């Protein structure tokens, strides 16, 4: 009773008895089942993680495509139900080029010529969008937008026979501001100072030279006439202006990099300036003989959408903390480019030809300007005054004094030049003396300029105040002042020479004898039977030494016998005959010999009073050229034998390929040829191969240019082939001319917008220099010859 009841446990058998060291190798079924369950759960978990990761990556990729290229998502919508469709927003459906043009037309916009960004594959192109300006009579199309289209990657459109494109990017274009374009050249009148005028951009072109970075560079261009007077409009080169555009293919976007303008009408170009391997962008803002070149380098920047920028090379601040270097840059900023460059070469030599990169860039900018002023000073100018100006602009003080002293009959003309250009010449002289006061030749020019501007007393007062001037130098300069104030208006009678005069003719009714200078002042102005009065406005004449062109502002009349002086200068004292040429409606010429009776010079305009028989004039026919007046020895017509483009191709295949493309683009950009994709060379050769051209050297470089004269009918026929529609010619307009250089550039064009000029003939002048172009414009005629310095006809 003392022990409680307990349940008996059976003894463990030997088989079930456990031994600590006897369990190895004996399988246990419960453990095997647990291991399989663990492997299955791990596999399921890994599959779930991989699936989730894949879905996340897929959704991320779709999101990226939705942001940057929605076109590629359009295929997904075909397999998704309507409730799960991916919205593509306002993204346009890919279109063919024809559809793009039609769509723009419906929006009252015009598609320009396509500019392929990859010429070989033609997978993308730049498309300028034009729009007509309101209240406009002529040349009314302006660029309002640039677009880039890319070939669609959608399989649905790749299988189509036509190529489909989608809009990749677009850039709105605003007009240039008049205040920027005119800047330092045109002063607004009091009437329009408060009204800002917008100037349109009318063409876009790619840079043909190799550009320094990946991507594509373009320039937008427009132009406007300088001034508003007839003289300014007819004689001045139009001002060109525009924007520089960069296309970044990595980010598929367009950037407007900077604005540009050029008084000389030159477009920007890429050229090697600093010698660093990459080309720089050069914008020519030269005004007359004053060079002004803006040079920009392409610099990388850490911006995602815009990886490059254009950075201008400037002379402020100096790149070296060196007094000599700073003085050299001071000379350059005053316009003394060549003396500044000589200083910098000495500094570079002292530093063993090593300069910091920024200093080398400033030196290269100065060298580029120095080349222009040196070339101008090295030329043989027609008049001493022009030579003096070119020498002073280049800092050739001693040489300019030599010309001044050796030209006693041109002292007044030189004085007038110093007065007109006093500001920029004075600045050069002042800085030259600031850098080095001990320069007697510079002191001499300062004294002359002071005497002209403020009188001889002011000049002597300044000379006497100079501490380092020697008595010898003072006496020398006072001798120059005496020459300046001497008999400067007396002109030497020109040596006899044959008359060479070119001008336009107009019939007049009444003649006031007091307005005309005659060889014999006592003779009466009378007409014989069947004669009428004509007035000839002289465009150009030869004074026995060189050709002078309108306007004749430098032609000064002496106080004594001004009439005889003019008659001698014109070469008509011994032979007063002049020919009047009239073009009849059938193209033939009618020539009448007349007699010069009087001469008149007013405000730079030289006129002749001529008596002759009645000539045929169709005053109501706008297509008929104005009557032309010329003396017998003035011109010798040059008429090269015509040859076709096809025949020329046999002689120079590569040159003609470039030339045909240039001609096509020029006609298209001028608005005479319909905007469309530029055809292949074979197509252009088929369409233009039979056109006649003339081959002749007009630039005096022993390399002939190609002169192409085109009729309105030829233009209409070409437009018909381009559009496929019948093109009609409203009137049989003037034939117009293009001249293409041996390098394939257009160097003369009658097809320029806002230009009414027309090449009449090519002529050889009596001075034996290069051939001249006889050009008709609304104000008369002009003789234009090739300028090696300015690289144009002028």
C-alpha positions in Angstrom: 0.0 0.0 0.0 2.9 2.1 0.5 3.8 2.2 -3.2 1.4 3.8 -5.7 0.2 2.0 -8.7 2.2 2.5 -11.9 1.7 1.3 -15.5 4.1 -1.3 -16.6 6.2 -0.5 -19.7 7.3 -3.2 -22.0 11.0 -3.6 -22.4 12.5 -2.3 -25.5 13.6 -4.9 -27.9 17.1 -5.2 -29.1 16.0 -4.1 -32.5 14.7 -0.8 -31.1 17.4 -0.2 -28.7 19.4 2.8 -29.5 23.1 2.9 -29.4 24.9 6.2 -29.6 27.3 5.1 -32.2 25.0 2.7 -34.1 22.7 5.1 -36.0 24.9 5.9 -39.0 23.6 4.6 -42.4 20.2 3.7 -41.1 17.5 5.5 -43.2 14.8 7.4 -41.5 11.6 7.9 -43.5 10.3 10.9 -41.6 13.6 12.9 -42.4 13.4 12.1 -46.1 9.9 13.5 -46.4 10.9 16.7 -44.7 13.9 17.2 -47.1 11.6 16.9 -50.2 9.2 19.5 -48.9 12.0 21.9 -48.3 13.3 21.6 -51.8 9.9 22.1 -53.4 9.2 25.3 -51.3 12.6 26.7 -52.2 12.0 26.1 -55.9 8.6 27.8 -55.7 10.0 30.8 -53.9 12.8 31.2 -56.4 10.4 31.0 -59.3 8.2 33.6 -57.7 11.1 35.9 -57.1 12.3 35.5 -60.7 8.9 36.0 -62.1 8.3 39.1 -60.0 11.7 40.5 -61.0 11.0 39.9 -64.7 7.6 41.6 -64.4 9.2 44.6 -62.7 11.9 44.8 -65.4 9.2 44.5 -68.2 7.1 47.2 -66.6 10.2 49.4 -66.2 11.2 48.9 -69.9 7.6 49.6 -71.0 7.7 52.8 -68.9 10.9 53.9 -70.5 9.6 53.2 -74.0 6.4 55.1 -73.1 8.4 58.1 -72.2 11.0 58.1 -75.0 9.6 56.1 -77.9 5.9 55.4 -77.7 5.8 54.1 -81.2 7.3 50.8 -80.1 4.3 50.2 -77.8 1.7 50.3 -80.5 2.3 46.6 -81.2 1.3 45.6 -77.7 -2.2 47.1 -78.1 -2.9 44.5 -80.8 -2.8 41.6 -78.3 -4.3 43.5 -75.3 -8.0 43.7 -74.7 -9.6 47.1 -75.0 -9.8 47.7 -71.3 -6.0 47.1 -71.0 -4.9 49.2 -74.0 -1.8 51.4 -73.3 -2.7 55.0 -74.0 -0.2 56.7 -76.4 -1.5 60.2 -75.8 -1.3 62.6 -78.7 1.7 60.8 -80.4 1.1 60.8 -84.1 0.9 57.7 -86.2 3.9 57.2 -88.5 3.5 58.8 -91.9 5.0 58.7 -95.3 6.8 61.8 -96.6 3.8 62.5 -98.9 1.4 62.2 -96.0 3.6 64.6 -93.9 3.5 67.2 -96.7 -0.2 66.8 -97.1 -0.8 67.2 -93.4 1.2 70.4 -93.3 -0.6 71.7 -96.3 -3.9 71.3 -94.5 -2.5 73.4 -91.6 -1.5 76.1 -94.2 2.1 75.3 -93.8 4.7 74.3 -96.4 7.2 71.5 -96.1 10.7 72.5 -97.3 13.4 70.3 -98.9 14.4 67.3 -96.7 17.9 67.3 -95.4 18.9 63.7 -94.6 20.9 63.3 -91.4 22.5 60.1 -92.6 22.9 60.2 -96.4 23.7 56.5 -96.8 20.9 54.9 -94.8 18.4 57.8 -95.0 16.8 56.7 -91.8 16.3 60.3 -90.5 16.0 63.7 -91.9 15.5 67.4 -91.0 12.4 69.0 -92.4 12.0 72.8 -92.4 8.4 74.1 -92.0 7.6 77.3 -93.9 4.6 79.6 -93.5 3.5 82.6 -95.5 3.8 85.9 -93.9 0.7 88.1 -93.7 0.6 91.4 -95.6 3.5 90.4 -97.9 3.9 91.0 -101.6 7.0 89.0 -102.5 9.4 86.4 -100.9 6.8 85.7 -98.3 7.8 82.3 -97.0 9.6 82.1 -93.7 10.7 79.1 -91.5 8.6 78.7 -88.4 9.7 75.3 -87.2 12.3 72.6 -87.7 11.4 68.9 -87.4 13.4 65.7 -87.3 11.7 62.6 -88.6 13.0 59.0 -88.1 12.2 55.8 -89.9 9.6 53.9 -87.9 10.8 50.7 -86.2 7.2 49.3 -86.0 7.0 45.9 -87.9 3.6 46.9 -89.2 5.1 49.8 -91.2 8.5 48.2 -92.1 6.7 45.7 -94.3 5.0 48.5 -96.3 6.4 49.4 -99.7 6.7 53.1 -98.8 8.9 54.4 -96.0 7.1 55.5 -92.8 8.5 58.1 -90.5 7.6 59.3 -87.0 8.2 62.7 -85.6 11.3 62.5 -83.3 11.7 66.1 -82.2 10.8 69.6 -83.2 12.1 73.1 -82.6 10.0 76.3 -83.0 11.8 79.1 -84.9 11.2 82.7 -84.1 12.2 85.6 -86.3 15.4 87.4 -85.7 15.2 90.8 -84.1 16.1 93.9 -86.1 18.1 95.4 -83.2 20.4 92.4 -83.2 20.8 92.2 -87.0 21.5 95.9 -87.5 23.5 96.3 -84.2 26.4 98.6 -85.0 25.7 99.2 -88.7 22.2 100.6 -89.1 20.9 103.4 -86.9 17.2 103.4 -86.4 15.4 106.5 -87.5 13.3 108.5 -85.1 10.2 107.2 -86.7 10.9 103.5 -85.9 12.9 103.6 -82.8 10.0 102.4 -80.7 8.9 99.6 -83.1 10.9 96.4 -83.1 10.8 94.8 -86.5 11.1 91.0 -86.8 13.2 89.7 -89.6 12.3 86.3 -91.2 14.5 83.3 -91.7 14.1 81.9 -95.2 16.5 79.1 -95.7 18.3 76.3 -93.8 21.5 74.6 -94.9 23.8 72.0 -93.4 27.5 72.8 -93.0 29.3 71.1 -95.8 32.7 71.2 -94.1 33.6 68.5 -91.5 32.2 69.6 -88.2 34.1 69.0 -85.0 31.7 66.8 -83.0 29.2 64.1 -83.5 25.8 65.2 -84.6 24.7 67.5 -87.3 25.2 71.3 -87.6 22.9 73.6 -89.6 22.5 77.3 -90.1 19.3 79.3 -90.7 19.7 82.3 -92.9 17.8 85.4 -93.9 18.9 88.7 -95.5 18.0 92.3 -95.6 19.2 95.3 -97.7 21.4 97.9 -96.0 19.8 101.3 -95.8 16.8 102.6 -97.6 18.1 105.0 -100.2 18.6 104.0 -103.8 22.3 104.4 -103.6 22.5 102.1 -100.5 20.2 99.5 -101.9 21.9 99.2 -105.3 25.5 99.2 -104.2 25.5 97.5 -100.9 25.7 93.8 -100.2 22.7 92.5 -98.3 23.2 91.9 -94.5 22.9 88.1 -93.8 21.7 86.9 -90.4 20.4 83.7 -88.8 20.8 81.0 -86.1 23.2 78.1 -85.6 21.4 74.8 -85.0 22.8 71.6 -83.5 21.2 68.2 -83.7 22.2 65.7 -81.1 21.5 62.1 -82.4 22.2 60.5 -79.0 19.3 62.4 -77.3 17.3 63.0 -80.5 16.9 66.8 -80.0 17.6 70.1 -81.7 19.2 73.1 -80.1 19.5 76.7 -81.2 23.1 77.4 -80.2 23.5 81.1 -81.1 22.5 84.0 -83.4 24.7 85.4 -86.1 24.8 88.3 -88.5 27.2 89.4 -91.2 27.3 92.8 -92.9 29.3 91.4 -95.8 26.7 88.7 -96.4 29.0 85.8 -95.6 27.6 82.7 -93.9 29.4 81.1 -91.0 31.9 78.4 -91.7 34.0 75.8 -89.8 37.7 76.2 -90.2 40.9 75.4 -88.4 42.0 78.4 -86.3 43.7 77.2 -83.1 45.5 74.2 -84.5 44.1 71.9 -81.8 42.7 69.3 -84.2 39.1 70.4 -84.1 37.7 73.1 -86.3 36.2 76.3 -84.9 33.1 78.1 -86.1 34.0 81.5 -87.7 31.4 84.3 -88.2 32.5 87.1 -90.4 31.3 90.5 -89.1 33.8 92.5 -91.1 32.7 96.1 -91.9 34.5 97.5 -94.9 38.2 97.3 -94.3 37.7 96.7 -90.5 38.0 93.0 -89.9 35.8 91.5 -87.2 35.7 87.7 -86.9 33.9 85.9 -84.1 35.5 82.5 -83.4 33.7 79.8 -81.4 35.1 76.5 -80.0 32.9 73.5 -79.3 33.2 72.6 -75.6 31.7 69.6 -73.9 29.4 70.2 -70.9 27.8 67.8 -68.4 24.2 68.2 -69.4 22.2 65.2 -70.4 20.1 66.8 -73.2 22.8 69.3 -74.4 26.3 67.8 -74.2 28.1 70.6 -76.1 28.1 74.4 -76.2 29.8 77.1 -78.4 32.3 79.1 -76.4 33.7 82.3 -78.0 37.4 83.1 -78.0 37.7 86.6 -76.6 40.6 88.9 -75.8 39.2 89.8 -72.3 40.5 88.9 -69.9 44.2 88.3 -71.0 45.2 84.6 -70.6 48.6 85.6 -69.2 49.5 87.9 -66.3 52.3 89.5 -68.3 52.6 93.2 -69.0 54.0 92.7 -72.6 51.2 90.2 -73.3 48.6 92.6 -72.0 50.0 95.4 -74.2 49.8 93.1 -77.2 46.1 92.4 -76.5 45.5 96.1 -76.0 46.9 96.8 -79.5 44.7 94.0 -80.9 41.6 95.4 -79.3 42.3 98.8 -80.9 42.5 97.2 -84.4 46.3 97.0 -84.7 46.2 93.2 -85.3 49.6 92.9 -87.1 51.7 94.8 -84.5 49.9 92.8 -81.8 50.7 89.5 -83.5 54.4 90.5 -83.9 54.6 91.2 -80.2 53.0 87.8 -79.4 55.5 86.0 -81.6 58.3 87.5 -79.6 56.7 86.5 -76.3 56.1 83.0 -77.6 59.8 82.8 -78.7 60.9 83.9 -75.2 58.8 81.1 -73.7 60.3 78.5 -76.0 57.2 78.3 -78.3 55.0 77.1 -75.4 51.9 79.1 -74.4 48.9 78.0 -72.3 45.9 76.8 -74.3 43.9 79.9 -73.6 46.8 82.2 -74.6 47.4 80.2 -77.8 43.7 80.6 -78.7 43.9 84.4 -78.2 47.1 84.5 -80.3 45.5 82.5 -83.1 42.4 84.8 -83.1 44.8 87.8 -83.5 46.7 86.0 -86.3 43.4 85.4 -88.2 42.6 89.1 -88.1 46.2 90.1 -89.0 46.0 88.0 -92.2 43.1 90.1 -93.4 44.6 93.6 -92.6 48.0 92.5 -94.1 46.3 91.3 -97.3 44.5 94.6 -97.6 47.7 96.6 -97.1 49.6 94.5 -99.6 47.2 95.2 -102.4 47.8 97.8 -105.1 45.0 100.2 -104.5 43.5 102.4 -107.2 43.9 105.7 -105.3 46.5 106.9 -102.8 43.8 107.6 -100.2 42.7 104.0 -100.2 46.3 102.9 -99.9 46.8 105.2 -96.9 43.7 103.9 -95.2 44.8 100.2 -95.7 48.3 101.0 -94.4 47.0 102.8 -91.3 44.5 100.0 -90.6 47.5 97.6 -90.5 49.7 99.8 -88.4 52.1 100.7 -91.2 52.6 104.3 -90.1 55.8 104.9 -92.0 54.6 103.5 -95.3 51.4 105.6 -95.0 53.5 108.7 -94.5 55.5 107.9 -97.7 52.3 107.6 -99.7 51.0 110.9 -98.2 54.2 112.8 -99.1 54.5 111.3 -102.6 50.9 112.3 -103.5 50.6 116.1 -103.4 47.7 116.1 -105.7 45.7 113.8 -103.5 46.2 115.5 -100.1 42.6 116.8 -100.0 41.3 113.3 -100.7 43.5 111.8 -98.0 42.4 114.5 -95.6 38.7 113.7 -96.3 39.5 110.0 -95.6 41.1 110.9 -92.3 38.0 112.9 -91.3 35.5 110.2 -92.3 37.5 107.4 -90.6 38.9 109.6 -87.8 37.4 107.5 -85.0 38.9 104.2 -85.7 42.2 105.6 -86.9 42.5 107.9 -83.9 41.9 105.0 -81.5 44.7 103.0 -83.2 47.2 105.9 -83.0 46.3 106.7 -79.3 46.8 103.1 -78.2 50.0 102.8 -80.2 51.4 105.8 -78.3 50.1 104.5 -75.0 52.1 101.3 -75.5 55.2 103.0 -76.9 55.3 106.8 -76.7 58.6 107.1 -78.7 57.1 106.6 -82.2 57.6 109.8 -84.3 55.7 108.3 -87.3 52.6 107.8 -85.0 53.0 111.3 -83.6 53.0 112.6 -87.1 49.6 111.0 -87.9 48.1 112.2 -84.6 49.2 115.7 -85.5 47.6 115.4 -89.0 44.4 114.0 -87.6 44.2 116.8 -84.9 44.7 119.5 -87.6 41.9 118.1 -89.7 39.5 117.7 -86.8 40.3 120.7 -84.6 42.6 122.9 -86.6 46.4 123.5 -86.9 46.6 125.3 -83.6 45.3 122.3 -81.7 47.8 120.1 -83.5 50.8 122.3 -82.7 49.6 122.6 -79.0 49.5 118.8 -78.7 52.9 118.4 -80.4 54.6 120.9 -78.1 53.1 119.1 -75.0 54.8 115.8 -75.9 57.8 115.3 -73.6 59.7 112.9 -75.8 59.3 114.7 -79.2 62.6 115.9 -80.7 63.1 119.2 -82.5 63.8 117.3 -85.7 60.5 115.3 -85.4 58.6 118.5 -84.6 59.9 120.3 -87.7 59.1 117.3 -89.9 55.5 117.1 -88.7 55.0 120.8 -89.1 56.2 120.5 -92.7 53.4 117.8 -93.2 50.9 120.2 -91.7 52.0 122.9 -94.2 51.4 120.4 -97.0 47.9 119.7 -95.6 47.0 123.4 -95.6 48.6 124.2 -98.9 47.2 124.3 -102.4 45.5 121.0 -102.0 42.5 121.6 -104.3 44.6 122.2 -107.4 44.6 119.0 -109.5 47.0 118.1 -112.1 45.5 118.0 -115.5 45.1 114.3 -116.4 47.2 113.0 -119.2 45.3 112.3 -122.5 43.7 108.9 -122.6 40.8 107.3 -124.6 37.4 107.6 -123.2 36.0 104.5 -121.4 32.6 105.2 -120.0 29.6 102.9 -119.2 26.2 104.1 -118.1 22.4 104.0 -118.4 20.4 106.2 -120.7 17.2 108.2 -120.2 15.5 110.6 -122.5 14.9 114.2 -121.2 12.8 117.0 -122.5 14.2 120.2 -121.1 17.8 121.3 -120.6 19.0 124.1 -118.3 22.4 125.2 -119.7 23.5 126.5 -116.3 23.4 123.0 -114.8 26.0 121.5 -117.3 29.8 121.9 -117.5 31.1 122.2 -121.1 34.5 122.0 -122.5 33.9 125.5 -123.9 31.8 127.5 -121.4 30.8 130.0 -124.0 29.2 127.5 -126.4 25.5 127.2 -126.6 23.6 123.9 -126.0 21.7 123.3 -129.3 20.2 120.4 -131.1 20.4 119.8 -134.8 17.6 118.4 -136.9 16.0 115.1 -135.8 18.0 115.1 -132.5 16.7 114.7 -129.0 18.4 115.1 -125.5 19.5 112.1 -123.5 20.9 112.0 -120.0 23.5 109.3 -119.2 24.0 108.4 -115.6 27.6 107.1 -115.5 28.1 103.7 -113.8 31.8 103.5 -114.3 34.7 105.2 -116.2 38.4 105.0 -116.6 40.4 108.1 -115.5 43.6 107.1 -117.3 44.9 105.2 -114.3 42.1 103.0 -113.0 38.4 102.3 -113.2 36.2 104.3 -110.9 32.7 103.1 -110.0 29.5 104.8 -108.9 29.1 106.7 -106.5 31.9 109.1 -107.2 32.2 110.7 -103.8 36.0 111.0 -104.1 35.9 112.9 -107.4 36.8 116.5 -106.3 36.4 119.5 -108.7 39.1 122.2 -108.8 38.0 125.8 -108.3 39.6 126.8 -111.6 38.2 125.3 -114.9 36.1 122.5 -113.3 34.5 121.7 -116.7 37.7 121.2 -118.5 39.0 119.1 -115.6 36.0 116.7 -115.9 36.2 116.5 -119.7 39.9 115.7 -119.4 39.3 113.1 -116.6 36.6 111.4 -118.7 38.8 111.4 -121.8 36.2 113.1 -123.9 38.0 116.4 -124.6 39.2 115.1 -128.0 36.5 112.6 -128.7 33.0 113.2 -127.4 31.2 110.4 -129.3 29.3 107.8 -127.3 27.2 104.8 -128.4 23.6 104.1 -127.2 22.6 100.5 -127.3 19.0 99.5 -127.3 17.7 95.9 -127.0 14.7 95.2 -129.3 11.9 92.8 -128.3 13.4 90.1 -130.5 16.7 90.3 -128.7 18.6 92.2 -131.4 20.7 95.3 -130.6 20.1 98.7 -132.2 23.2 101.0 -131.8 23.1 104.8 -132.3 26.1 107.1 -132.1 25.5 110.3 -130.1 27.5 113.3 -129.0 28.4 114.4 -125.4 27.5 118.0 -124.9 27.8 118.6 -121.1 28.9 117.0 -117.8 27.4 117.3 -114.3 28.7 116.1 -110.9 26.4 116.3 -107.9 26.6 114.4 -104.6 28.7 111.7 -106.2 26.4 111.2 -109.2 28.1 111.8 -112.5 25.8 112.6 -115.5 26.4 113.3 -119.2 24.2 115.4 -121.4 24.0 113.7 -124.8 22.4 114.7 -128.1 21.4 112.0 -130.6 18.8 110.6 -132.9 15.6 109.2 -131.6 16.0 105.6 -130.4 13.4 102.9 -130.1 12.2 102.4 -126.5 9.4 100.2 -125.3 9.0 101.8 -121.9 6.0 99.6 -121.0 7.9 96.3 -121.5 9.3 95.4 -118.1 11.3 92.6 -119.7 13.3 94.9 -121.9 16.7 96.0 -120.6 17.4 99.7 -120.1 19.3 101.5 -122.9 23.1 101.2 -122.4 25.6 104.0 -123.1 29.3 103.2 -123.7 32.2 104.7 -125.5 34.0 102.8 -128.2 37.1 101.8 -126.1 35.1 101.0 -122.9 34.4 97.3 -123.3 35.2 94.3 -125.5 32.5 91.7 -125.3 33.5 88.1 -124.4 31.3 85.2 -125.6 32.7 81.7 -124.8 31.4 78.9 -126.9 28.6 77.0 -125.1 29.0 73.4 -123.9 26.4 71.1 -122.2 26.7 69.7 -118.7 26.8 66.3 -120.3 29.8 67.2 -122.4 31.5 68.8 -119.4 30.9 65.7 -117.3 33.1 63.7 -119.7 35.9 66.1 -118.9 35.4 66.5 -115.1 33.0 63.8 -113.7 33.6 64.5 -110.0 33.4 68.3 -110.4 30.1 68.1 -112.3 28.6 65.9 -109.6 29.2 68.6 -107.0 28.2 71.4 -109.4 24.8 69.8 -110.3 24.0 69.4 -106.7 25.0 73.0 -106.0 22.8 74.3 -108.9 19.8 72.3 -107.7 20.1 73.5 -104.1 20.5 77.1 -105.2 17.4 77.0 -107.4 15.5 75.3 -104.6 16.6 77.7 -101.9 15.8 80.7 -104.0 12.2 79.5 -104.3 12.4 79.0 -108.1 12.4 75.2 -107.8 9.6 73.4 -105.9 10.6 72.1 -102.5 11.1 68.3 -102.7 13.7 65.7 -101.9 16.9 66.3 -103.9 17.1 63.7 -106.7 20.0 61.4 -107.3 22.8 62.4 -109.5 21.5 60.2 -112.4 18.2 62.0 -112.2 19.8 65.4 -112.1 22.0 64.5 -115.0 19.0 63.4 -117.0 17.1 66.6 -116.3 20.0 69.1 -116.5 22.5 67.4 -118.8 21.4 69.2 -122.0 21.5 72.6 -120.4 24.2 74.8 -122.1 26.9 76.4 -120.1 30.0 78.6 -120.7 33.4 77.9 -119.2 35.6 80.9 -118.6 38.1 82.1 -116.0 36.4 85.1 -114.2 38.5 85.1 -110.9 41.9 85.3 -112.5 43.2 82.1 -110.8 43.7 80.0 -114.0 40.8 77.8 -113.0 37.7 78.4 -115.1 34.2 79.0 -113.7 31.0 77.7 -115.2 28.4 80.2 -116.3 24.9 78.9 -116.5 22.1 81.1 -118.0 18.6 79.7 -117.3 15.3 80.8 -118.9 11.9 80.8 -117.2 10.7 78.1 -119.6 13.6 75.8 -118.4 12.6 76.4 -114.7 8.9 75.6 -115.5 9.9 72.4 -117.3 12.0 71.4 -114.3 9.2 72.1 -111.9 6.9 70.0 -114.1 9.3 67.0 -113.9 9.6 67.5 -110.1 5.9 67.7 -109.3 4.5 65.6 -112.1 2.0 68.4 -112.8 1.9 70.7 -115.8 3.7 73.9 -115.0 2.9 77.0 -117.0 5.0 80.1 -117.6 3.1 83.2 -116.8 5.4 85.4 -118.8 8.6 85.0 -120.7 10.8 86.6 -118.0 14.4 87.5 -118.1 17.0 84.9 -118.5 18.9 84.6 -115.2 22.5 83.5 -114.5 24.4 81.4 -112.0 28.2 81.3 -111.9 29.8 78.3 -110.1 33.4 78.2 -109.2 35.8 75.4 -109.8 35.3 74.3 -106.2 31.5 74.0 -106.7 30.4 77.1 -104.9 28.0 79.7 -106.3 29.9 83.0 -106.6 27.3 84.9 -108.5 23.5 84.5 -108.7 20.6 86.4 -110.3 18.3 84.0 -108.3 18.9 85.7 -104.9 15.8 86.6 -103.0 14.9 90.4 -103.0 17.3 90.9 -105.9 16.4 92.4 -109.2 19.9 92.3 -110.7 20.6 90.5 -114.0 23.9 89.6 -115.8 23.8 91.2 -119.2 27.3 90.3 -120.6 30.9 89.4 -119.8 33.4 92.0 -120.9 37.1 92.6 -121.1 38.2 96.0 -119.9 41.1 98.0 -121.2 43.3 97.7 -118.1 44.2 94.1 -118.8 43.0 92.8 -115.4 40.3 90.2 -114.8 37.2 90.0 -116.8 34.1 92.1 -115.7 30.4 91.4 -115.4 28.1 93.9 -116.8 25.1 93.7 -114.4 21.8 95.5 -114.8 19.9 96.6 -111.6 16.9 98.8 -111.0 19.1 101.9 -110.8 21.1 101.3 -114.0 24.2 99.3 -114.8 27.4 98.3 -112.9 30.7 96.7 -113.7 31.6 94.0 -111.2 35.0 92.3 -111.0 36.2 89.5 -108.7 37.7 90.7 -105.4 40.3 88.3 -104.1 40.1 89.9 -100.7 36.4 89.7 -100.2 35.8 86.6 -102.4 33.0 88.1 -104.4 32.1 90.2 -107.4 32.0 93.9 -106.6 
